[in-house]
């Protein structure tokens, strides 16, 4: 049917490019949560500190301030139709991934009647789901001790999809599907083996399974001795520190005035006052003449 095909073509071509999406004005941001107020006041300066503090991230502006170099990618645009009495309603379900390619990644979904606003909401939801990924060189074939792969084997599940990610030596690349490549690339992982089971053509379940596996790296407890020996890195290697600008400018120096300031007409005013006092007769002299 030509009409149906036209809608599909518009859906695929309706996604705005990355540069055309409007950026959020952070100067007008008024935080509504405790974590947001701490970030704005400068008490928390890195994304790692914001995650370790334990408070939920409920404002995307927190990620915009602490991780300004993030990149986003749309993984799936799914059209959902619903038949009602008034006709056919069409909605779009968007799945996006956000990361800084250095240890932080987030996955989010949103639904709406228009593609553009739904993409922006999905990106904001992905920023709210940001996690800290552990990286390292866990392959016995490599031994370079650089944070280019996974430090150990992890597994994730979503729906019918089961995913296992294993460390790989340098030069192998990402031996996984296209959806997993986008997520691992934005997480800062360049070499990994991937094994999947289930219906991986379901993009949403495949993406959620990969994200679940990366979440296991953040939840895995590693001793300090193991981290130093295996060079396991949690989060970013190049940490971005947010610096708060001075709230008020330095006060201007106040000029000191001299103690005595001579006015231009001060001498004339005093002379006129003395002349008036000389003209008035004293009160005691008038009483003496009457007696």
N, C-alpha and C positions, 0 to 999 in steps of 0.2 A: 504494500500500500504506500503510495507516495507521501501521503500526509504523515503517516507514522514514521517513515524514514526521515522526513524533514525535521521532525522533533528530535530524533536521535542526533542528527547532524548538528542541530542548534545546541543540544546539550553538551556535546563534545567540544564544540568550538566556542561555547559561551564562557569558559573559564578565563578570567582576566589574567594577564601576565603578572609576574612578581613585582615588576617595577611600577605598575599602574595601581597597585593596591595602596590605599591611603595609610599613612603612618600615624600612630597615636601620639598626641601632644602630651608629653609627660610633665610639662611645666604647669598644666592645669589640673594635675591629678590630686585628688583629695582622698587619701587612704581611709578605708572603712574597717579594716581588720588590724589586729595587734601586730601581726607580722609586717603588714604594709607600713604602719607607723614606725616600726623599728628600722625598716629599710630606708624610709625617707629621712629619718633622723640621723642615719649614719651608724647605728649600732650594729647592723649586719651589712657587710660589704662584699661578700662573695655568695655564690649560689650554693656552695657546699655547706656554708654555715646556716643558710636558710633551711636546707633539708635536714641537717643534723639537729636543729633546735626542736624539731618535732611538731611545730605548728603547721596546720594545713595551708597550702597556697591556694587562695581563693580569688586572687586578683592577678590578671595577666600582666599588669604593669610592673609587678615585682620581677618577673622574668625579663621584661624589656629593659629594666634598669640594671640588673645584675648580670644578664647575658645579652648585651646589645648586638653580638655578632651571630645570632642564630639564623638558620636557614629553614625554610619550610618547603614541603612537597606534597602535592595532592596524590594520594594513592588510588582512590576509587571514587567515582561519581555514579551513583546508582539512582535510577528513576523508579519511583514507587507510585503506582496508580491506585486510586480508590474510587469506587462507584457510589455515588450518592443520588438522592432524589433530584437534585439540581443539575446533575451531570457528572462528568468524570473529573476528579481532583488529582492533580499531578504534584508530587513532592520530590525533592532531591535529597538523598542521603550522602554526605561527603565524609570521607576518611582522610585525615591529614597527619603528617608526621613532622615534628619540629626538632631540630638539634643544632649543636654548635660544632660538630665534627671533632669534639675533644672531650668526650666522656659524659655528655648530658643529652638526653633524648626524651621526647614525649610523644604520645599518640592520642589523638582526639577525633571525635565524630560529632556531626551536627546535622540537623534536618531542617529544611525550609522550602518555601515555594519558589525562591530564586536562588540561582547558583552562586552569585557573587557574595551576598550576605551570609549564605550558609558556609562558604569557604572561610570567611573571616571568623565566624563563630567556631568552626572546627579548629582553626589555628589557635584561637584563644583557649579552647578546651584542651588542646595538646600541651599548651604551656602550663596549664594547671596540673597536668599529669606528668610533669617533668621528673625524671629519675636520674640517679647518679650511677653510672656503669663502671664496674671494675674491669680493667684491662691489664694485659700482661703477655708473656710469652710462655704459654703452657705446653707447647709442642716439644717432644723429646727430639725431634728432627732439627730443631733450630738452635736454641740455646743462646740467642742474642740478647735476651733480657731487656727487650724494648717493648713498649706498650702498643703493639701492633695487632694483637689477637686477643683471644680469651685466655684467662689464666687457668681455667678448668672446664670440664664438660658441664653443660646446662641443658635443661629440657623445658619445654613449654607446651601448653595445651589450650585449645579453644575450639569448642564444638567437636567436630570429627577430625580435626587437624592436630597431629602430634609432631612436634619439631624437636630435634636434638642438634645442638651446636657444639662443635669440637674445635679446639685450637689447631691452627695450621701454621707451618713454617712460612718464612718470608718468601714472596714470589708466587705463592699459590693463588692469591686473590680471594675473592668471595665466591666460593663454590656453592652458591645457593640460588634460589629463584629471584626474579626481578623485584618482587615486593620486598623480600628480605634484604636484597642488596641496598635498596634505598634506606631502610631503617638502620642497617649496620653501618652504612657509610656515614649517615648523620650522627651516629653514636661514636664515630672515631675508630671503628674496627676495619682494618684493611685486609686481613687474612683470616679465613674461617672455613671449616667444613660444615655442610648442612645435610641433615637426613630428615625426611618428612614422611608422614603416613596420613592417609585420609584424603578428603576431597580438597586439595590445595587450590583448585580453581576458584573456590570461594575466597575472594580477596580479603574480606573483612576478617574471617577466621584465621587465615594465614598470617595476616599482619598482627592480630591479637596474640597468636601463639608465639611469634617472634618476640613481641614486646614482653610477653610473660616470661620467656626464657632470659631476656636481658634483666628483668626484674629479679630473677633468682640470683644473678651475679651481685646485685646490690644487697640482697638479703643474706647471702652467704657470709658467715663469720670467719674471718681470717686472722690468725695471730700476727703480732708485730714481727716475730722472728720469721714467719713464712713470707710476709710482705717484703721484708728486706732481702731475704734470700732469693725469692723468685721475682723481685722487682714488680710487685703488683701495684698498680696505680688506680686509685679510686677518684673519679672525676677528671678535671682538666689538668693537663701538664702545665699549660700557661694560664695561670689563674688571673682572671680579670677582677680587679679591686675597684669598687665604686667609691669615688671620693666626693664628699659633700662639700659644696661651695660655701663660702663664708656667708652667714645669714645677714650680717649687716656690715657695711663698709666702715673703715676706720674713721673715728670721729675727727673732725677738723680742729686744729688747735685754736683755742680761744685767745684773742689778743687782750692783754692786760692794759687797762686804762690807768693813767696817772692819778694819784690821790687827789690832787687839786687841779681843777680845770678852770682857767680864767676866761670868763665870758667877755664879749666885746663891749657891752653896755653896762657892766657891773659897777664901774666907778661912778658913772653918771647917776645911776639909780641910788647909790648910797649918798651922794652929795645932795640930791633932791630931798631925800628923807631927812637928813640933818637940818636942811633949811626949814622944813615944815615944823620940826620939833622946836626950833629956835623962835618961831613966830608965836606959838601957843604960850600964854602966860602960865606959870606954875600955879597949882591949886592952893598952896599954903599962903602965897603972897596975897591973894584976893581975900582970904578969911581974916588976915591980920589987919587990913585996912578997915574993915567993917567994925571991928571992935574998938 
